[in-house]
Amino acid sequence: MDKKKVNVADILINNGIIILIFLMVIFVGVTKENFFSGSNFSNVSINVACRFIIAVGVSGCLITKGTDLSAGRVVGLAACLAGTLLQKADYSGRFELTKNFPQLNVWVILLICIAICCIFGLINGIVISYLSVPAFIGTLGMQMIVYGINLVYTKSIPIGGYRTDYTAIANGKLFGVFPYLFIIAIVIGLIMWFVYNYTRHGKYMYAIGGNEAAAEVAGVNVKRTKIKIYVTAAILYAIAGFLLGAKSGGASVNMGMGYELEAIAACTIGGVSVNGGIGRVSGVVVGVLVFELLKTCLQFLGIDPNYQYIAQGIVIVVAIALDIRKYIAKK
């Protein structure tokens, strides 16, 4: 019986970005002080936490051969909604529309943000499933709609003056060591891992990504499953936006801008195929971590922020190109 030969060259090429970033981390860690420090680890883990939540939402869309370009703007809307509802009662610059709004529990505000963001996820799912609009076009339109709604709602005014019970969610640490954001991300990751691997919805998701027509013939309700995927993604964006607002201590309409591209890149780096049917939550973790370490390394190396955008753009293009290469090789 013939055994498949391990092609070292293919392994190196397909995982080239991960290997390159790993070598960069070693180099920066050796040459720059405080890179391998507790404070830097804490900063990276906090940054990874919110971006992982966004990326795992996008991953479900990618697995079904879709995408969600509205992710970043929904995150920004959630951050602004939470911000306007969680300002201090005596804050002089309190948002006009919510000035007389009662001081509700912080978790109730989170539920309000989730409920509102779910509307946009539901619309995305319906447009893609029932109107047969390509996910790229449908979510691109939703990106602009959500941004416009946020502009109208906030009037482009920066939001601040948050209650301490809100900012404590981002600044607090369990046992004084583990950031709350990191723990929340782990819990969400475990829940999504269970959904992807041990539920009927997860099986349907991979079946649709592998062969949508065959899945429908096998009895999978494709339209309903896609709607669930985009609503679930919107829930995760709402949570991420809520947490980002707490972390930043303020919000504006530009919060979350471009995060969907980072999420797509992180997913593809972590093995979630844009061609559908392939992807793991653990891979998303790796992808987000790699992308965040890239940015951290560039900052420690003192690279101009403008050039950092160029480097991130190159990583996004290469990640997608390598994913397509693997897809073609399998065919």
C-alpha positions, 0 to 999 in steps of 0.5 A: 500500500502506497503511503503519501509522501510528506512534502516539506516544501509544501508544508513550509510554503503553506505555513510560511506566514506562521513560520516567518512571524515565529522567527520575527518573534524570536528575533525581536524577543532577543534584541528588544527589552521587555518583549518577553515580559508579563506586561507585554503578554498581558497587552497582547492577550487583551488585544487578541481577545477582542479580535479573536471574538470578531474572527470566530464570528467571521469564521462561520461565514467563511466556512460556508463560502461566505464572508462578512464585510460588515463586521467592523462597522457592527463592532463600532456600532456596538461600542458606540451604543454601549458608550452612550448608554454607560456614561456617568450620570454626572458626566458633563459631556453626556450624550444628548439622546440618552441623557435621561436614560436610566442607569441600567446594569452593565450586562443589560446594556450588553443584551441591548447591544446584542439585540440591536446588532442581531437585526443586522445579522438577520438581514445579512442572512436573509439577503444572502439566503433568500435573495441569493445576493453574494455574501461579499456584496450583501455584507458590503452594502450592510457595512455602509448602512451600519456606518451611516446609522452610526453617523446619524446616531452619534453625529460623529461626536466622540463618546467618553465619560464611562462608568467604572463598572463598565471599564472595570470589565476590560481593566480587571484581572482575575487573581490579579494575573489573568485579564477578564477580557482574556477569560471572556475570550476563552469562554466564548472560544470553548462555546464556539468550539463545542458548537462547531464540533458537537452540534447539528448546526456545526455539522450543517455548516461544514456540509454547506461549505463542502457542497451546498447542493449535496447538503440540501439534498441530504436534508440540510435547511441551508437557508436557515443555517446560513441565517443562524450563522450570520446572526451568531456572527452579529452576536459576537461582533456586539460582544467584541464592540462592547468589550472594545469600548470598555478597553478603550475608555471611549468610542467613535464611529471609526472604532472597528474600521477594517477589523473585518479584513484583519479577521479574514486574514487571521482566519485564513492564516489559521487554516479557515479556507475562504473556499469553504468547508474547512476551519477550526476554532483552534486555527482561528486562535493561532491566526489572530495571535500571529497577526497580533504578534506581527503588529507587536513586533513591528511596534517594538522594532520602531517601524513607522505606523504607515509602513505597518499598514503596508506590512499588514496588507501584504500579509492579508494578500499572501494569506489568501493567496496561500489558501487558494493555492492549497485549494487548487492543489487539492483539486 
